[in-house]
């Protein structure tokens, strides 16, 4: 008796609920017992022949995994009043891919969600998983007001089907215990049973997994062909699409992103929940048709639906071009690879050399421009229309004489004044170049944002013809990258711009007989364009006319052209947030985050009020007490609170783009997850 008392000195009872068996065990433990020892003692007490290697201890009250097996109960702060769950770390997650298809995946709920995405992308065959993230499925109501924190929505978890939703310490109905008594404390922590029903086109579950139901951990991947998607998604998937009607509503779409530094369980994601897998960062690295058929298709699909739901604007001609490329993809769906594949080693070497030549930083001289004289510096000179600061719309465009040489743009009042001093000149290295084109109106504009002591100054230039626009646009784009027109890629850039414009012109006649194909225009054209046409048959006719321009493209080439055209849109790659800037009298403004800059934008029109480039940024962090983001630039400090999302989301966008910019050209580079979390974690 005395020996037993001595053994039990300092010990206490710990309650653990085993989710698989739905049983509770009470262990006698001491505070210096490590987590691994607790799990070993529990498994011995259960004495059930099950593989427990994937199980871990979850502490619902503290919303944390006890994942460090060598850490003791005292070090974690676990005491006798704690209730722990012994539960599998890998669980079934319902995932909607960018092409709107649903899959069931076995995902680790105990690791950081960034790592979970990396592992899932590996199973899916998606390279560069750092470009993607998990997002909660939002409802239309989420677009009506600002939410700093998005909870679990009916789309993410069907409460009416699954029964009581259990999360942390929420109040739910009592759960009967094995002894017939009810325990309110346990009721708030025990998970509900697997659901049996349908939601958003997802198959019903009865709690039993089969190889066809999921893939991932301990399963061979059994997947549909992710390199090709159905032309039309399920009705349930389409019904879940959100269609923002303003810039503010577009900004509120970014409220659903999960925190990459925390596990799914810590963010109240439970088994059988639905999450969206989406490309979060619009900086696609090394898109290679030979290696990235799945990735290219999923980017294409996300681009396609962003246009159809009007997350990003385009002109009528651009819309028809996108519809034509989409139709070509569908027509070529049975022939996903180009018809002529390189088989010769010599051809492969030539291809690699051409690729290398196009990517070298300004080391080649274009013979067309230089006339075989390497001392010759190419020059563009034209009369163009010009206006400073597009925001002042009452000002009219005036005609000036422009000379562009090296990376400097000089503006004169007339051609005769070229010998004298210019009215002003601009160094365009590091500028932002955005197209402002509308073919139906004969408008060929170029918007320049040039670095200045005030941040970025905006200029609008208007060309007279497509050829003139292509030459100047190509020159400005190269200058923004630090290159000149002497670079070998200049002529290629001009050709790409002209090809892009030519795709927007309707062909004289369709290449396909309209009576031989049925086009559901709802899957090809955004709704706001419908009222511009007399009927859907007229839209289908326009799509067929535009398709004649791209009829020779292979499936993969049509997708690549679609992606490039998407990237050429003025609003491409800008993630919006509703914010309140410190020191501003305005209660709400827009913040735009792009791959290389932050933009302060007008709430209703989206006009750029100020731009700060990342290459002038010294530091960025979050004041967690007041929930404000502070960004320190060389010219000034910018501080703001985010109204439409958690401030961590904005911080993660900034750090994520910095991380992506540091990727090297080494194809064998490994993903540095520690660096990603250092840049995006906010030093929590």
C-alpha positions in Angstrom: 0.0 0.0 0.0 2.8 2.4 0.9 4.5 1.6 -2.4 1.4 2.6 -4.3 1.1 5.9 -2.5 4.7 6.6 -3.2 4.3 5.9 -6.9 1.3 8.1 -7.2 2.8 11.2 -5.5 2.6 14.1 -7.9 0.5 12.3 -10.4 -2.9 13.3 -11.7 -5.6 12.1 -14.1 -5.6 13.1 -17.7 -8.7 12.6 -19.9 -8.1 11.7 -23.5 -10.8 11.1 -26.1 -9.9 8.7 -28.9 -11.8 9.9 -31.9 -11.5 6.7 -34.0 -13.1 4.5 -31.3 -15.2 7.2 -29.8 -14.1 6.2 -26.4 -12.6 8.1 -23.5 -9.6 7.0 -21.4 -8.3 8.4 -18.2 -4.6 8.0 -17.7 -2.6 8.7 -14.5 0.3 10.9 -15.5 2.9 13.2 -14.1 3.8 16.7 -15.4 7.3 15.6 -16.4 5.9 12.9 -18.8 6.6 13.8 -22.4 4.0 13.7 -25.1 5.4 10.6 -26.8 5.2 8.8 -23.4 1.5 9.9 -23.1 0.6 8.4 -26.5 2.5 5.2 -25.8 0.7 4.8 -22.4 -2.6 5.5 -24.1 -2.0 2.9 -26.9 -1.0 0.3 -24.4 -4.2 1.0 -22.3 -6.4 0.7 -25.4 -4.8 -2.6 -26.5 -6.4 -2.4 -29.9 -4.6 -3.8 -33.0 -4.6 -0.6 -35.0 -1.8 1.3 -36.7 -1.6 4.5 -34.5 1.5 6.0 -36.2 -0.5 8.8 -37.9 -2.2 9.9 -34.7 -1.4 12.9 -32.6 -2.7 14.8 -29.6 -5.0 17.8 -30.1 -5.9 20.2 -27.3 -9.3 21.8 -28.3 -9.4 24.4 -25.5 -6.0 25.8 -26.5 -6.6 25.2 -30.2 -3.2 23.6 -30.6 -1.5 20.3 -31.6 0.9 18.8 -29.0 3.2 17.9 -31.9 6.6 18.0 -30.1 6.8 14.5 -28.7 9.8 15.2 -26.5 8.1 18.2 -24.8 6.5 17.4 -21.4 3.0 18.0 -20.2 4.3 20.7 -17.8 6.1 22.5 -20.6 2.9 22.5 -22.7 0.9 23.7 -19.7 -1.4 20.6 -19.7 -3.1 20.1 -16.3 -5.7 17.8 -14.9 -8.6 19.9 -16.2 -7.5 19.5 -19.8 -9.3 17.3 -22.3 -7.1 16.0 -25.2 -8.1 14.3 -28.4 -6.1 11.4 -29.8 -7.0 11.7 -33.5 -5.5 11.0 -37.0 -3.4 13.8 -38.3 -4.3 13.0 -41.9 -7.9 13.5 -42.7 -10.2 13.8 -45.7 -10.5 17.3 -47.1 -12.8 18.2 -49.9 -10.9 20.4 -52.3 -12.1 22.4 -55.3 -9.4 22.9 -57.9 -9.1 26.0 -60.0 -11.0 24.3 -62.8 -14.0 24.0 -60.3 -13.8 20.2 -60.0 -14.0 18.6 -56.6 -11.6 16.0 -55.3 -11.2 14.3 -51.9 -7.7 14.3 -50.6 -6.0 13.0 -47.5 -4.3 16.0 -46.1 -2.2 16.5 -42.9 -4.3 18.7 -40.6 -1.4 19.1 -38.1 1.2 20.8 -40.2 1.3 24.4 -41.5 -1.2 24.9 -44.2 1.6 26.0 -46.6 3.3 22.6 -46.1 -0.1 20.9 -46.6 -0.5 22.7 -49.9 3.0 21.7 -51.0 2.3 18.0 -50.3 -1.1 18.2 -52.0 0.4 19.8 -55.1 3.0 17.0 -55.2 0.2 14.5 -55.4 -1.6 16.6 -58.0 1.5 16.9 -60.2 1.6 20.7 -59.8 5.0 22.3 -59.9 5.8 25.4 -57.9 3.2 25.0 -55.1 4.4 28.2 -53.5 2.1 30.0 -56.0 -1.0 28.4 -54.5 -2.9 28.5 -51.3 -6.1 27.3 -49.6 -9.0 29.7 -49.5 -12.4 29.4 -47.7 -15.4 29.2 -50.0 -17.2 32.5 -49.6 -20.9 33.3 -50.0 -22.5 36.2 -51.8 -23.2 37.8 -48.4 -19.4 38.1 -47.8 -19.2 40.6 -50.7 -21.8 43.0 -49.1 -19.7 44.2 -46.2 -16.2 44.1 -44.8 -15.2 41.0 -42.8 -11.8 41.1 -41.0 -12.3 37.5 -40.1 -14.2 34.9 -42.2 -15.7 32.1 -40.2 -16.9 28.7 -41.4 -19.6 29.3 -44.1 -22.4 26.9 -45.1 -20.4 26.2 -48.3 -17.4 25.1 -46.3 -19.3 22.9 -44.0 -23.0 21.9 -44.4 -24.3 22.4 -40.9 -27.8 21.2 -41.7 -26.4 17.9 -43.1 -23.5 17.3 -40.7 -25.3 18.0 -37.5 -23.8 20.1 -34.8 -20.6 21.8 -35.8 -17.9 21.3 -33.2 -15.1 23.9 -33.1 -12.9 24.7 -30.1 -15.3 25.5 -27.2 -18.4 26.4 -29.1 -21.8 25.6 -27.5 -23.4 22.5 -29.1 -26.0 20.0 -28.0 -25.0 17.6 -25.3 -23.4 14.3 -26.3 -24.2 11.1 -24.5 -21.4 9.3 -22.8 -20.8 5.5 -22.6 -22.3 5.6 -19.0 -25.5 7.2 -20.3 -24.7 10.6 -18.7 -24.2 13.8 -20.6 -21.1 15.9 -20.3 -21.3 19.5 -21.4 -17.5 19.8 -21.3 -17.0 17.0 -23.7 -19.9 18.0 -25.9 -18.1 21.2 -26.8 -15.0 19.3 -27.9 -16.0 16.0 -29.4 -16.2 16.0 -33.2 -19.4 15.2 -34.9 -19.9 12.0 -36.9 -19.0 11.8 -40.6 -21.8 13.2 -42.6 -24.0 11.4 -45.1 -25.4 13.7 -47.7 -24.6 16.0 -50.7 -23.2 19.5 -50.9 -22.0 21.4 -53.9 -21.8 18.3 -56.1 -19.7 16.4 -53.6 -20.5 12.7 -53.3 -22.2 11.3 -50.2 -20.2 9.7 -47.4 -21.1 7.1 -44.9 -17.9 7.3 -43.0 -16.2 4.5 -45.0 -13.3 5.4 -47.3 -12.6 3.5 -50.5 -9.6 3.9 -52.9 -11.8 5.8 -55.3 -12.9 8.3 -52.7 -9.6 9.9 -51.8 -5.9 10.0 -52.6 -2.8 11.1 -50.8 -1.5 9.6 -47.5 -1.1 5.8 -47.9 -3.1 5.8 -51.1 -2.1 5.7 -54.7 -3.3 8.9 -56.4 -6.5 8.0 -58.4 -7.2 11.3 -60.1 -9.0 12.6 -63.1 -6.9 14.0 -65.9 -6.0 17.4 -64.4 -4.3 18.5 -67.7 -7.8 18.7 -69.3 -11.0 20.0 -67.8 -14.7 19.6 -68.8 -15.9 22.5 -70.9 -18.7 23.0 -68.4 -18.4 22.5 -64.7 -21.2 21.0 -62.6 -24.2 23.1 -61.9 -23.4 23.0 -58.2 -19.9 24.3 -58.8 -21.1 27.1 -61.0 -23.7 28.1 -58.5 -20.9 28.7 -56.0 -19.2 31.2 -58.2 -19.2 34.8 -56.9 -19.6 37.7 -59.3 -18.3 40.9 -57.8 -20.0 44.0 -59.1 -17.4 46.6 -57.9 -13.8 47.0 -57.0 -14.8 46.9 -53.3 -16.5 43.6 -53.8 -13.4 42.3 -55.6 -11.3 43.3 -52.7 -13.6 41.4 -50.3 -12.8 38.2 -52.2 -9.4 38.2 -50.6 -10.8 37.7 -47.1 -11.0 33.9 -47.4 -7.3 33.1 -47.6 -6.0 30.8 -44.9 -3.0 31.7 -42.8 -0.1 29.8 -44.3 1.8 29.6 -41.0 -0.9 27.8 -39.1 -2.4 24.3 -39.4 -5.8 23.6 -40.9 -7.1 22.4 -37.5 -5.9 25.6 -35.8 -8.0 27.5 -38.4 -11.1 25.6 -37.6 -11.0 23.4 -40.7 -12.4 20.0 -40.0 -12.6 16.6 -41.8 -14.9 16.7 -44.9 -14.8 20.5 -45.0 -14.5 22.2 -48.4 -11.6 24.4 -49.2 -10.6 26.0 -52.5 -7.1 25.5 -53.9 -6.3 28.6 -55.9 -3.3 30.4 -57.4 -2.7 33.2 -54.9 0.4 34.8 -56.2 0.3 36.0 -59.9 4.0 35.4 -60.6 4.2 32.2 -62.6 7.7 30.9 -62.7 9.1 28.8 -65.6 5.8 27.8 -67.3 7.1 25.0 -69.4 4.7 23.1 -71.8 6.9 20.0 -71.6 6.6 19.8 -67.8 3.6 21.8 -66.8 0.6 20.5 -68.7 -1.4 20.2 -65.4 -0.2 23.5 -64.1 -0.9 25.3 -67.4 -4.4 23.9 -67.5 -5.2 24.9 -64.0 -3.8 28.5 -64.5 -5.8 28.7 -67.7 -9.0 27.6 -65.9 -8.5 30.1 -63.1 -7.9 32.8 -65.6 -11.0 31.7 -67.6 -13.3 31.9 -64.6 -11.8 35.2 -63.4 -12.8 36.7 -66.7 -16.3 35.0 -66.9 -17.1 36.1 -63.3 -15.8 39.6 -64.0 -13.1 39.6 -61.3 -11.0 41.3 -64.0 -12.3 43.6 -66.7 -11.6 43.4 -70.4 -13.0 45.1 -73.6 -15.5 43.5 -76.0 -12.8 42.6 -78.5 -10.7 41.0 -75.8 -13.7 39.1 -74.5 -14.3 37.6 -78.0 -10.6 36.7 -78.3 -10.8 34.9 -74.9 -13.9 33.1 -76.0 -12.3 32.1 -79.3 -9.2 30.7 -77.5 -11.4 28.9 -75.1 -13.4 27.4 -78.0 -10.1 26.3 -79.7 -9.0 24.6 -76.4 -12.3 22.7 -76.4 -12.0 21.7 -80.1 -8.5 20.5 -79.5 -9.2 18.8 -76.2 -8.5 15.4 -77.9 -5.2 16.6 -79.1 -3.5 18.2 -76.1 0.0 18.2 -77.5 1.3 20.1 -80.6 1.1 18.0 -83.7 4.8 18.4 -84.5 6.9 17.2 -81.5 10.6 17.5 -81.6 12.3 14.2 -81.7 15.8 15.1 -82.9 18.5 15.9 -80.3 19.7 18.7 -82.6 16.2 20.2 -82.6 16.1 20.1 -78.8 19.5 21.8 -78.6 18.4 24.5 -81.0 15.3 25.1 -79.0 17.2 25.4 -75.8 19.7 27.8 -77.4 16.9 30.0 -78.8 15.3 30.0 -75.3 18.5 31.0 -73.7 19.0 33.8 -76.3 15.6 35.2 -75.5 16.2 35.3 -71.8 19.7 36.7 -71.6 19.7 40.1 -70.1 20.4 42.5 -72.9 23.6 40.8 -74.2 22.4 40.3 -77.8 22.1 43.0 -80.5 19.3 42.9 -82.9 20.7 43.0 -86.4 17.4 44.5 -87.7 17.8 47.5 -85.5 21.5 48.0 -85.4 22.2 47.4 -89.1 25.1 45.2 -88.1 26.7 48.2 -86.3 27.1 47.4 -82.6 27.8 51.0 -81.8 24.4 52.1 -83.1 21.8 52.8 -80.5 18.3 52.2 -81.8 15.9 55.2 -81.6 12.1 55.7 -81.9 10.8 59.1 -82.8 7.1 59.9 -83.5 4.4 62.4 -82.9 2.1 61.1 -80.2 -0.7 62.4 -78.0 0.1 62.9 -74.4 -1.4 63.7 -71.1 0.1 63.8 -67.6 -1.9 62.2 -64.8 -4.9 60.3 -66.1 -6.8 61.2 -63.0 -7.5 64.7 -64.2 -9.9 63.7 -66.9 -10.9 67.2 -67.8 -7.5 67.7 -69.4 -7.3 66.8 -73.1 -4.6 64.9 -74.9 -2.1 67.2 -76.6 0.3 66.2 -79.5 4.0 66.3 -78.8 7.1 64.9 -80.5 8.6 61.9 -78.6 12.1 60.5 -78.9 13.0 57.3 -77.2 16.6 56.3 -77.0 18.3 53.8 -74.7 15.9 53.9 -71.7 15.2 57.6 -71.8 12.0 59.2 -73.2 12.4 62.9 -74.3 9.4 65.0 -75.1 9.5 68.1 -77.4 6.8 70.5 -78.5 7.5 69.7 -82.2 9.8 67.9 -84.5 11.7 71.1 -85.2 12.5 71.5 -81.5 14.4 68.2 -81.3 17.8 70.0 -81.6 17.1 72.0 -78.5 16.2 71.1 -74.9 13.2 68.8 -74.4 10.1 70.0 -72.5 11.0 67.1 -70.1 12.6 63.7 -70.2 12.0 60.5 -68.2 14.2 57.6 -67.4 11.9 54.6 -67.8 14.0 52.0 -66.1 11.7 50.4 -63.4 8.6 52.0 -64.8 5.2 50.3 -64.9 3.7 49.9 -68.4 0.0 49.2 -68.8 -2.0 48.9 -72.1 -5.1 51.1 -72.5 -6.5 49.7 -75.8 -10.0 49.6 -77.2 -10.0 48.5 -80.9 -13.7 49.3 -81.5 -12.9 52.9 -80.5 -9.6 53.0 -82.3 -7.8 53.8 -79.0 -4.2 52.6 -78.7 -3.1 54.0 -75.4 -0.1 53.3 -73.1 -0.1 54.2 -69.4 3.2 54.8 -67.9 3.9 55.0 -64.1 7.4 56.4 -63.6 9.3 56.4 -60.3 9.5 59.9 -58.8 10.1 61.5 -55.4 6.4 61.3 -54.8 6.3 57.6 -55.4 5.1 57.0 -59.0 3.9 59.6 -61.5 1.4 58.6 -64.1 1.5 59.5 -67.9 -0.9 58.6 -70.7 0.4 58.3 -74.3 -1.9 57.7 -77.2 -0.7 56.2 -80.5 -2.3 56.5 -83.9 -2.1 53.0 -85.2 -1.5 49.4 -84.2 2.0 49.3 -85.7 3.0 52.5 -83.9 1.5 51.2 -80.6 3.3 47.9 -80.9 6.7 49.5 -81.5 6.4 51.9 -78.6 4.8 49.4 -76.2 7.5 46.9 -76.8 10.2 49.5 -76.2 8.6 50.7 -73.0 8.2 47.1 -71.7 11.9 46.4 -72.3 12.9 49.6 -70.6 10.9 48.7 -67.5 13.0 45.5 -67.3 16.2 47.5 -67.8 16.7 46.5 -71.4 16.9 48.6 -74.6 15.6 48.2 -78.1 19.0 46.8 -79.0 18.1 43.7 -77.1 17.3 40.7 -79.3 13.9 40.3 -77.8 12.6 43.6 -79.1 11.4 42.4 -82.5 9.9 39.3 -80.8 8.0 41.6 -78.4 6.7 43.8 -81.2 5.4 40.7 -83.0 3.7 39.3 -79.9 1.9 42.6 -79.4 0.7 42.7 -83.1 -0.3 39.0 -82.9 -2.3 39.8 -79.7 -4.1 42.6 -81.5 -4.7 40.6 -84.6 -6.5 37.9 -82.6 -9.0 40.6 -81.5 -10.1 41.4 -85.1 -13.0 39.3 -86.3 -12.1 37.2 -89.3 -14.1 37.8 -92.6 -15.9 34.4 -92.1 -15.9 31.6 -89.5 -13.7 28.6 -90.1 -16.4 26.4 -88.8 -20.0 26.1 -90.0 -22.2 27.5 -87.3 -24.7 24.8 -87.9 -22.2 22.1 -87.0 -21.4 23.3 -83.5 -23.5 24.2 -80.5 -21.9 27.0 -78.4 -23.3 27.6 -74.9 -22.3 31.3 -74.8 -22.8 31.4 -71.0 -19.6 29.4 -70.7 -17.7 31.7 -73.0 -18.7 35.3 -72.4 -19.1 37.4 -69.2 -22.8 38.3 -68.6 -22.3 42.1 -68.9 -21.6 41.7 -72.7 -24.9 40.0 -73.4 -26.8 43.3 -73.5 -24.5 44.6 -76.2 -25.8 42.0 -78.6 -29.2 41.3 -80.1 -29.2 37.7 -79.0 -27.0 34.7 -78.0 -26.9 33.6 -81.7 -25.1 36.8 -82.6 -22.6 36.3 -79.8 -22.0 32.7 -81.0 -21.4 34.1 -84.5 -18.8 36.6 -83.2 -17.0 33.8 -81.3 -16.8 31.7 -84.4 -15.4 34.6 -86.4 -12.8 35.3 -83.7 -12.0 31.6 -83.6 -10.9 31.7 -87.3 -7.9 33.7 -86.1 -6.7 31.0 -83.8 -7.8 27.8 -85.6 -4.3 26.6 -86.2 -3.3 26.6 -82.5 -2.8 23.4 -80.6 -4.5 22.8 -77.3 -1.5 23.8 -75.2 -0.7 26.7 -77.4 -4.3 28.0 -77.1 -4.0 27.8 -73.4 -0.7 29.6 -73.3 -2.1 32.4 -75.5 -5.1 32.7 -73.2 -2.8 33.0 -70.2 -0.6 35.6 -72.0 -3.6 37.6 -73.0 -4.9 37.5 -69.4 -1.6 38.7 -68.2 -1.7 41.6 -70.7 -4.9 43.0 -69.2 -4.4 46.3 -67.2 -5.9 44.9 -64.0 -4.0 41.6 -64.1 -2.2 40.5 -61.0 -3.4 43.2 -58.6 -4.9 41.8 -55.4 -7.2 44.4 -53.8 -7.9 45.2 -50.1 -10.1 47.8 -48.5 -7.9 49.8 -46.0 -7.7 52.9 -43.9 -4.4 54.7 -44.3 -3.1 56.5 -41.2 -3.3 60.2 -41.5 -5.9 60.1 -44.2 -9.3 61.7 -43.9 -10.9 59.1 -46.0 -12.4 56.2 -44.1 -11.9 53.7 -46.9 -9.4 53.4 -49.7 -8.1 50.6 -51.9 -4.7 49.0 -51.5 -3.5 47.0 -54.5 -0.7 44.4 -54.1 1.1 43.3 -57.2 4.3 41.2 -57.7 6.6 44.2 -57.5 4.7 47.1 -55.9 2.0 48.4 -53.6 -0.6 50.9 -55.0 -2.9 53.3 -53.2 -6.1 53.5 -55.2 -9.3 55.4 -55.4 -12.2 53.4 -53.9 -14.7 53.7 -56.7 -12.7 54.3 -59.9 -9.5 52.3 -59.0 -7.3 55.2 -60.2 -3.8 54.9 -58.9 -3.1 57.7 -56.4 0.4 56.5 -55.4 2.7 53.6 -56.1 5.5 52.2 -54.0 7.9 49.7 -55.5 9.2 46.7 -53.5 12.8 47.5 -54.6 12.6 50.7 -52.4 11.1 48.8 -49.4 13.2 48.5 -46.3 10.9 46.5 -44.0 7.3 45.5 -43.5 5.7 44.1 -40.3 2.5 44.0 -38.4 1.6 45.7 -35.1 -0.5 42.9 -33.7 -1.9 45.0 -30.8 -3.6 47.5 -33.1 -3.8 45.2 -36.2 -1.9 47.6 -38.5 0.6 46.9 -41.3 3.6 49.1 -41.4 5.7 49.2 -44.6 8.9 51.2 -44.6 10.1 52.6 -47.9 13.2 54.7 -48.7 11.0 57.7 -49.4 8.4 57.3 -46.5 6.7 55.0 -44.1 3.2 53.7 -44.9 0.9 52.4 -42.2 -2.7 51.2 -42.6 -5.3 49.0 -41.1 -7.1 46.4 -43.3 -10.9 46.5 -43.2 -11.8 43.8 -45.7 -9.5 41.0 -44.4 -7.2 40.1 -41.6 -4.0 42.2 -41.7 -2.0 38.9 -41.8 -3.4 38.3 -45.3 -1.9 41.6 -46.6 1.4 40.9 -44.9 1.5 37.5 -46.4 0.9 38.8 -49.9 3.8 41.2 -49.6 6.2 38.7 -48.1 5.0 36.0 -50.6 5.9 38.2 -53.6 9.3 39.0 -52.0 9.8 35.3 -51.6 8.8 34.5 -55.2 11.2 37.2 -56.5 14.1 35.4 -54.8 13.6 32.2 -56.8 16.7 31.3 -58.8 16.9 30.0 -62.4 18.4 26.8 -61.0 15.9 24.1 -62.1 17.0 21.9 -59.2 16.4 24.4 -56.5 14.6 23.2 -53.4 11.6 25.1 -51.9 12.9 27.0 -48.8 9.8 26.8 -46.6 11.6 28.4 -43.6 12.4 31.4 -45.7 8.8 31.6 -46.9 7.5 31.6 -43.3 10.2 34.1 -42.2 9.0 36.6 -44.9 5.2 36.0 -44.5 4.8 35.1 -40.9 4.8 38.6 -39.5 7.3 37.6 -36.7 4.5 36.3 -34.6 
